[in-house]
Amino acid sequence: MTDHSGPGHDRSDAGLNAIISERRQLTNLAYRLLGSLAEAEDAVQETYARWYAMSREQQDAIASPGAWLSKVAGRICLDMLGSARA
């Protein structure tokens, strides 16, 4: 097994825990914006897909992962609302 206790390990674990713990808050935000639980879950899933599509260096450069996730989720919801009206 590989020992992952090198420098930066605590920071990446903290970041991972932060993004996982944000899921309920993101779902609540998306639901309030969209009015549909299914659409809210889709928006949250897209938000996490964008997070995991970034390189580790890009993720580590984000000072507040929770704020980044909230901002991206909000933008995705607004895009969904805009495309629903078109």
N, C-alpha and C positions, 0 to 999 in steps of 0.2 A: 504494500500500500504506500501511496505517496503522502508525505507529510506536508500539509498545506499551511503550516504555521509561520511562514515567512513574513517579511515586511509587507504591509498592505492587506494582509489577510483579514484582520479585524475590520478594516474599513469596507472591504468588499462584502463581508458577512453582514455588516450593519446595513449596507445599501440593499442587499438582497432581502433582508428582513423588512426593511422599510417599504420596498415595493410590494412585497407580498401582503403586508398589513394594510396597504392602501386600497386593496381590492373592494372592500365593503364601502368605503368612503367614495371611491370612484363610481361604483354602481349606484349609490344614492344620488350623486351629482348628476350622472347621466339620466337616471330615472326622472329627476326633477326637470331636466331640460327636455327630455323626449316624451315622457308620459307613458312609456311602454317598457315593461321589464325586459322583454325579449330584445328590443332595440338597445336598451341600456347595456345588457350583457354583451351584445355584439360590439358596441362602442368600446367597452372595457377590454374585450378580447383584442380588438384592433390596436388599442393603446399599448397593451402588453406586447403585441407582435412587433410594434415599432420599437419598443424598448429593447427587446431581445435581438432585433435586427442590427442594432448598433454594436460596434466593436467594444471590447472591454475598456479600452482607453477612452472612448467617447462616453461610456457610462460613468467611468471614474471621474471624468471632467465635470460632471453635473454635481453642483454643490448640494442641491436638495432634490433627490429623486422623487419624493412625494409631490413637491410643487411642480416638477416637470411633468409627471404623470397626470396631475390634475389639469394642467394647462393643455396638454395634448388631448386628453379626454374631452375637455370642453370644446376644443376646436373641431374634433371629430363629430361631436354632437351637433354643433352649428352647421357643419358640412352636410350632415344627414338631414337636418331640418331644411336646409336650402335646397337640397336635391329632391326632397319630398314635395316641395312647393312648385318645382319646375315642371 
